[in-house]
Amino acid sequence: MKHNTREVAALQPEYLGFIFYEGSTRNYTGEVPKLPNNVQKVGVFVDATLDFVIQKVAEFQLDVIQLHGDESPEYCRSITRHIKNLPLGEGLGGDLHVWKVFSIKETFNFEKLKPYEDIVDAFLFDTKGAAKGGNGYTFNWDVLKDYSSTKPFVLSGGIGLEEISAVKEILKTNLPIKAIDVNSKFEIKPGLKKIKTLKDFINSFKNS
């Protein structure tokens, strides 16, 4: 699959995602070029085996594991036990973080998060749709008014240039938003990003 990882990394995003899921049109199978030290690599997994996650963390020197499937709290605890606590010499451990994804449309029961609260480092909220990510439209952000946790979260799901004003407004709230995740609205085709459009998006926040 053709991608332009190096060009995206040159824009200095805080995080850069790599999807390791064969069911995705964005499944990453190439090598990761050397990235700037301040760009953290996020590996996205969907109901993967523990061994597969360990393999990819070591191979790509991942900084974040993003769990995008139906992973249970017990599975997330196993990730913490078997990966986060391994010595740095094995290419694992250290400051590796775990994010758990939950999909939202018009409503959401935040009680579902409680079993994960003390296990994962952050949540990610995206739009519930037919595909596991990359559905191209936003969910109802008013739902987040009921978010009472102090656990940081990443806001995702169909965010593009048209959502800049709305993103700036939600960033003014007291919600513990860790990052804004963008994807499908910045693609020429799956995996190949529109560099100028991404640059415009990033600059709109730097200049505000």
N, C-alpha and C positions, 0 to 999 in steps of 0.2 A: 504494500500500500504506500502510495506517495504521501510524504508529509514534509513540512517545513519547520521542524522542531528548532533548529538553530536560529532561524529568523524570528520565531516567536520568543525564544529565550533572550534575544538581543533587546527586546522591549522591556526587559527586567521585571517580569511579573513576580510576585512573591512565591507563587506556586505554579507548577506546570504538570498537567495530568497525563498519565499513560494508562490506557485501558487494556487490561489483560483478561479479555472475555471473548471467546470465540463467537458468541451470539451477537456481538456488536460489529457494525460496519466500521467502527473505529479501532478494532482490535489491533494492538501494537505488536508487531513482530520484528521490527528492525532493531538496530543498535541505537543507544542513546548517545549523541555526541557530547563532548565535554561542555558543561553548562557553567555559567557564572556561579560563584560560590553562594551568592545570596538567593539563587533560585532553587526552591525546594521541590523535589520530585515526589509526586503523588501517584501511587499505584492504585488503580481502580479494579476491584475484584467483585465478582458476583457468585456467591455460594461456592467458592473455590475450596479445594482441599487445603488443609494446613500445609502440607508438603509443597504444594504449588505456590502458595503465598511466600513461604520461606525461600524457595528457589528464586522467585522474582525479586524479593527484597535484597538478597545477596547479589544477584546478577546485575541489577540496576542501581544498587546502593540507594534504595528508596528512603525518603524522609518521613513519608506519611502513607498509611494503608487506609484506603477508603473502601468501606464495605457497602456494596450497593444492592445486595440481595436480601434474602430473608434470614440473615445470620442471627442466631439466638444469642442471648447474653452469655451462655456457656461457651459458645464458639468464640465470642469476643474476648472472654476471659482466657481462653486457650491461646489466642493470639498474643495477649499480654504475657502470659506465662512462658510460652515457648519462643517468642521472637524478641520482645522488648528487653528481656533480661539476659539475652545472649551477649557474650563479650564483643567489643568493637572489632577485635582482631579477626573475627569471622565475617566481617562486613555487615553485621547486624547490631541490634541493640542501640545503646546511646539514647539519643533524643527522638527515636522513632515514635510517631504518634499514630493513633487509631481514630478514624472518623467513621461514624455510623450514619448511613443515609436513611431518611424517611421521606416518603412521597406524599404530597398534599394536593388536593384539588380545591374543593369549596369549604370543607370542614376537616378537622383533625382532632383526635383525642390525645392530648399531650401526656396522659397517664401512661401511654405506651412507652414513654421514654424512661420512666423511673427505674426499671430493671437494668438499664444501661448506664445510668448516671455516674456510678462510681467505677465504671470499667473503661469507658472510652474517653478520649480527650476532647472531642467535639462532636456535634451533630452536623449533618448537612440536610437541608430541606430543598427538595426539588419538586417538579410538577408530576403528579400521577398521570400516567398515560399508558399507551399500548407497549411502548418500548421502555427498557431500563435506561432512562436518561436520553437526552437529545430529542425531546418531543417538540421543542420549538415554541412553546408558549408558557407564560407565567401562571402560577397558581394565585389564589386569592390571598394577598399578603395581609389583609385584615385579620386573617386567622391568627397571625403572629402576636396580636394584641393579648392573646390568652397565654402566651409563653411566659411562665413564671420562674423558670429555671435560671440559674446563673451560669450554667454550662454554655460556653461559646458555641456559635453555630455559623455555618457557611450558607449564604443565600444563593440558590441556584434555580435553574429552570427558565429557559426561554428569554434570558436577559440580552437585550441588544441596544443599539443606539437610541431607539425609541423609548427605552426605559430609563435613560439617564436621570431625568428629573425625578422620577419616582424613587430611584435608588438613592439619590441625594436626600430626599425627604425621609426615607426610612432610616438612613444613617444618622439623622438628627435625633432619633428616638433613643431611649435607654436600653434598647435591645442589645444583647451582647454579640453583635455581628462580627465575626472573625475575618471574613473575606467574602468577596463577590465572585461567584463562579460563572464564567461565560463559555459557550461552546458553539452550539448549532447555528446561531445567528451570525457567527463570524467565520463561516466555512464556505469555501468554493465548492467543496465536496467533502464527504466524511474524512476527517483527518488532515485536510489541507486548509489552512487558515488564511483569511484575508488580512494581511499584515497592516495595510493602511487603516482599515476599519478598526482593528484592534488598537492601533496606535492612537486613533482619534478618541476611542473610548477611554483609554488610560489617561490621555492628556486632559480630558474633560474633568477628571477628578483632581489632577495635579494643579490645574489652574483655578480650581474653585476655592 
